[in-house]
Amino acid sequence: MKKTIGFVGLVAGAAFMLAGAASALDSSFGAQSKAGTHQFYVWCTGGADSVQSADGSNAKEAQAALAGSVGGNCWPVWQGLAG
């Protein structure tokens, strides 16, 4: 019984680590100038914050597109390029 519980915990831990690795972000300075899906932390005054993604030819264009859709009380802060 103890071996089964330990094995299940090991498998669950490995799956969690693989899921985290698959969603890794490139947050290097150079990634801001690359095209692709950029991830942002959307900070909102008087509302709920969230994490959202937007496509763009660079981080600035993706941020502008996302800023236009989240409203005037929210601002997307770049976190990285989804890889």
C-alpha positions in Angstrom: 0.0 0.0 0.0 2.7 2.5 0.9 4.6 1.7 -2.3 1.5 2.4 -4.4 0.9 5.7 -2.7 4.6 6.7 -3.1 4.6 5.8 -6.8 1.4 7.7 -7.4 2.9 10.8 -5.7 6.0 10.4 -7.8 4.1 10.2 -11.1 1.9 13.2 -10.1 5.0 15.2 -9.2 6.7 14.4 -12.5 3.6 15.4 -14.5 3.4 18.7 -12.7 7.1 19.4 -13.5 6.6 18.6 -17.2 3.6 20.8 -17.4 5.6 23.7 -15.9 8.5 23.1 -18.3 6.1 23.2 -21.3 4.8 26.6 -20.3 8.2 28.2 -19.8 8.6 31.8 -20.8 11.6 33.5 -22.4 11.9 36.7 -20.4 15.2 37.7 -21.8 15.6 41.3 -23.1 15.9 40.0 -26.7 12.6 38.1 -26.5 10.8 41.5 -26.4 11.7 42.1 -30.0 10.6 38.7 -31.3 7.3 37.8 -32.9 5.0 35.3 -31.2 2.7 34.9 -28.3 3.6 37.2 -25.4 2.4 36.7 -21.9 1.4 39.6 -19.7 0.3 40.1 -16.1 -2.7 42.4 -16.4 -2.7 44.8 -13.4 -6.1 46.5 -12.8 -7.0 49.4 -10.6 -10.3 48.6 -8.7 -10.6 45.2 -10.4 -9.2 41.7 -10.5 -5.7 41.2 -11.9 -5.1 38.4 -14.4 -2.5 36.7 -16.7 -3.3 37.0 -20.4 -1.5 36.4 -23.7 -1.5 38.3 -27.0 0.1 37.7 -30.3 2.3 40.4 -31.9 5.4 41.0 -34.1 7.0 42.2 -30.8 6.1 42.7 -27.2 5.2 46.4 -27.7 2.6 45.6 -30.4 1.2 42.7 -28.4 0.9 44.9 -25.3 -0.9 47.6 -27.3 -3.4 45.1 -28.7 -4.1 43.7 -25.2 -4.3 47.1 -23.6 -7.0 48.1 -26.0 -9.1 45.0 -25.0 -8.7 45.0 -21.2 -10.1 48.5 -20.6 -8.8 51.8 -19.3 -8.3 50.7 -15.6 -5.9 47.9 -16.6 -2.4 47.7 -17.8 -0.6 44.6 -19.2 3.0 44.2 -17.8 5.2 41.9 -20.0 6.3 38.6 -18.5 7.8 36.8 -21.4 7.5 35.2 -24.8 5.7 31.9 -24.7 7.9 29.1 -25.9 
